Amino acid sequence: MATASSSSSSAQPLRILLRVRPFLPSEAASSGAPCVSLVDGYPGSEVTVKLKDQYTSRSEHYNLDAFFGQENSVSEIFDREVSPLIPGIFEGTNATVFAYGATGSGKTFTMQGTEDCPGLIPLAVSTILDLARCTGTWCCVDISYYEVYMERCYDLLEPKAKEIMALEDKDGNLQLKGLCWTPVQSMEEFEELYSIGVQRRKVAHTGLNDVSSRSHAVFSVRVSTSVVKGKLNLIDLAGSEDNRRTMNQGIRLQESSKINQSLLALSNVISALNTNERKIPYRGSKLTRILQDSLGGSSCAVMIACLNPAEYQEAVNTICVAAPSRHIVSYMSSASKPETPKVKVDMEDKLRAWLESKGKTKSIQRTNGLFSPSARKTPSSMSHMKQPTFSKISTRVKAMDQDAVLPSANPCKEVKKSDSSLRRALLPISSNVNQQTSDTDNSSILLEPNTPVVTCNILEKIPAATPLDKFNALGSTLKVGMTLVYFITI
Ligand SMILES: Nc1ncnc2c1ncn2[C@@H]1O[C@H](COP(=O)(O)OP(=O)(O)OP(=O)(O)O)[C@@H](O)[C@H]1O
C-alpha cells in the first residue's frame, strides 16, 4: 500500500490526496449522489476517481495518490498519510501537510477538527510529544501558529507582536522575523495555546460558510534534538471563493480576491513541482514564499484536496489545481448528448460571415479557436486532454439559459478596449484563463448591439455584469487549465 513514507522515498515532490466530506444536513435533501466516486483502488492507496456532474453527462477521471471518502475519518487520514512523516521530523526533515479546496469543503474540519473529532493538527502534536518522550535524549518540541491575511503574516500565539516579516538570510533561506516559538511538553499546554490561536484567527460568515476562514493558517511544530531540527507544517488554507455564489462585498470581497490570488500562486508552484520544472515560482505570493522551504527540495509535502460532494464544478477546479498532470479523460457520452440548439448554429454562421467580410484576421484567428477547438493553442501539459466541442457549449447554454434569446440580424460593431461595454463582449474560447484574460486586453472585440444577453461558459455561468477586471477575483472558477467560453451580446 502506498503511504506518505513510501512516496517520499520515491522522491515524489508532492503527494496528492482527495478528501470528500459527508453531505451536511442542509445539503442532504437536494444533493443525490456525491459528485466524486472511487473507480479503481481503495481508500488510502493510489486511485482513480471519477467526477460526474449530475446535471449533465460530463464526467472526468483522475489519478491521485489516495482517496478518502465520506465514510473515512480524519484519524484514518492521519494514520495513513501524516503519521509516516513524523519519524523524519526527528531526523531533521521538513514536511508540510496542507488542506486545499473551495470554501466549505472541510479543510478546517480536517486540519483543526472539533472537540469530538480532533483534526490532523492535534493528532500530530500528540504523536510528536509521545515520540519525543521516548527518544531518551534531549529533545525540545515547540510550536508556532500564524496566519497570512491579505498578504501579511500575523502571529496567532502572540497577538501583541508586530507583523511577521518574511526575510531572506545571507544564504537565501527564508526567516520569519518576529514569529514566536513556544515550547510545549504536554497536550494540555498545547490545547491551551492552540485554542487561543484558533479564536484569534480571522473568520467570518459568508454566503457559503457560516464560519469561513479569511486567512491561511500555518501551524508548525518543530522538533530540536542536540543534532538536528525538523519541522512539520500543517496548513489550513483559506478556501477559494466564487464571489458570484458567496455574494461577498466590501472587505469580504477584498479578502476573497487576495485569497484567490495567493491560491493561484500556490497552484503555479504545485504545477511546477508536479512537472519537475527547474524554476519554481515561489515569489508569486507571501504564502508561497513562506512555504519555500517546505514545498519542494528535500521536503515531503502532502496536499489534501478537500471536496464538497455536492459541488461538481468546485471539485473539478480543485482537482485541476491538485492534479493537472493526472487527468485521464474528459468526455460526454454521445448517447446522452442533446441536440445542438439551432439558434446557436445561426450565431456561429453570422459571426463567421461577419468576421470574414471584415477581413479581421486577428478576430478570425480567435474565432477559429471558437469554432474549431483543435486550432487553439493548448499548453503541452494539457495536450492529452480531449477538448470540448462546440456542441457541448451549446448544450450548456441550453441547460443554463433556457430563456436566453440570441441576436437576430443586427449588424455587429467593433468596440475598443476602453469602451465600458467591453465587459459585454463576445469572447473567444481560450484554453486557459491566462490566455483568456490576455486576449481580452487586445484592442478590439466583436459585439452584437441591441440584443439580449446570452452568457455561457462551458464550465460555469458568468454573470453578464461581471467586469473583466474582476475576473481575477473569480479565481476559484477561472483557473489555468479550464476551458472558458462565454457569449455575451448587447
Ligand atoms: N468530515 C466532516 N464531517 C462532518 N462535517 C464536516 C466534515 N467536514 C466538514 N464538515 C462541516 O462542513 C462545514 C464546512 O467545513 P469547514 O469550515 O471545515 O470548511 P472549510 O473548507 O474550512 O471552509 P472555509 O474555506 O470557508 O474556511 C462545517 O460545518 C463543518 O463542520
The ligand as an SDF file (V2000), in Angstrom:
LIG
                    3D

 31 33  0  0  0  0  0  0  0  0999 V2000
  -15.7230   15.2350    7.6290 N   0  0  0  0  0  0  0  0  0  0  0  0
  -16.7290   16.0150    8.0430 C   0  0  0  0  0  0  0  0  0  0  0  0
  -17.7200   15.5100    8.7840 N   0  0  0  0  0  0  0  0  0  0  0  0
  -18.7450   16.2810    9.2030 C   0  0  0  0  0  0  0  0  0  0  0  0
  -18.8600   17.5890    8.9210 N   0  0  0  0  0  0  0  0  0  0  0  0
  -17.9080   18.1650    8.2040 C   0  0  0  0  0  0  0  0  0  0  0  0
  -16.7930   17.4100    7.7140 C   0  0  0  0  0  0  0  0  0  0  0  0
  -16.0070   18.2320    7.0150 N   0  0  0  0  0  0  0  0  0  0  0  0
  -16.5970   19.4370    7.0740 C   0  0  0  0  0  0  0  0  0  0  0  0
  -17.7300   19.3960    7.7740 N   0  0  0  0  0  0  0  0  0  0  0  0
  -18.6280   20.5420    8.0260 C   0  0  0  0  0  0  0  0  0  0  0  0
  -18.7350   21.2800    6.8250 O   0  0  0  0  0  0  0  0  0  0  0  0
  -18.7700   22.6760    7.0920 C   0  0  0  0  0  0  0  0  0  0  0  0
  -17.6560   23.3730    6.3400 C   0  0  0  0  0  0  0  0  0  0  0  0
  -16.4260   22.8530    6.8000 O   0  0  0  0  0  0  0  0  0  0  0  0
  -15.1550   23.7550    7.0560 P   0  0  0  0  0  0  0  0  0  0  0  0
  -15.4880   25.0070    7.8030 O   0  0  0  0  0  0  0  0  0  0  0  0
  -14.1060   22.8760    7.6120 O   0  0  0  0  0  0  0  0  0  0  0  0
  -14.8280   24.1770    5.5560 O   0  0  0  0  0  0  0  0  0  0  0  0
  -13.5780   24.9830    5.0240 P   0  0  0  0  0  0  0  0  0  0  0  0
  -13.1520   24.2740    3.7950 O   0  0  0  0  0  0  0  0  0  0  0  0
  -12.5650   25.1600    6.0940 O   0  0  0  0  0  0  0  0  0  0  0  0
  -14.2560   26.3740    4.6490 O   0  0  0  0  0  0  0  0  0  0  0  0
  -13.5620   27.8230    4.5060 P   0  0  0  0  0  0  0  0  0  0  0  0
  -12.5650   27.7320    3.4280 O   0  0  0  0  0  0  0  0  0  0  0  0
  -14.7120   28.7160    4.1490 O   0  0  0  0  0  0  0  0  0  0  0  0
  -12.9790   28.1540    5.8350 O   0  0  0  0  0  0  0  0  0  0  0  0
  -18.6540   22.8240    8.6000 C   0  0  0  0  0  0  0  0  0  0  0  0
  -19.9480   22.9480    9.1130 O   0  0  0  0  0  0  0  0  0  0  0  0
  -18.0530   21.5020    9.0430 C   0  0  0  0  0  0  0  0  0  0  0  0
  -18.4130   21.1620   10.3540 O   0  0  0  0  0  0  0  0  0  0  0  0
  1  2  1  0
  2  3  1  0
  2  7  2  0
  3  4  2  0
  4  5  1  0
  5  6  2  0
  6  7  1  0
  6 10  1  0
  7  8  1  0
  8  9  2  0
  9 10  1  0
 10 11  1  0
 11 12  1  0
 11 30  1  0
 12 13  1  0
 13 14  1  0
 13 28  1  0
 14 15  1  0
 15 16  1  0
 16 17  2  0
 16 18  1  0
 16 19  1  0
 19 20  1  0
 20 21  2  0
 20 22  1  0
 20 23  1  0
 23 24  1  0
 24 25  2  0
 24 26  1  0
 24 27  1  0
 28 29  1  0
 28 30  1  0
 30 31  1  0
M  END
$$$$
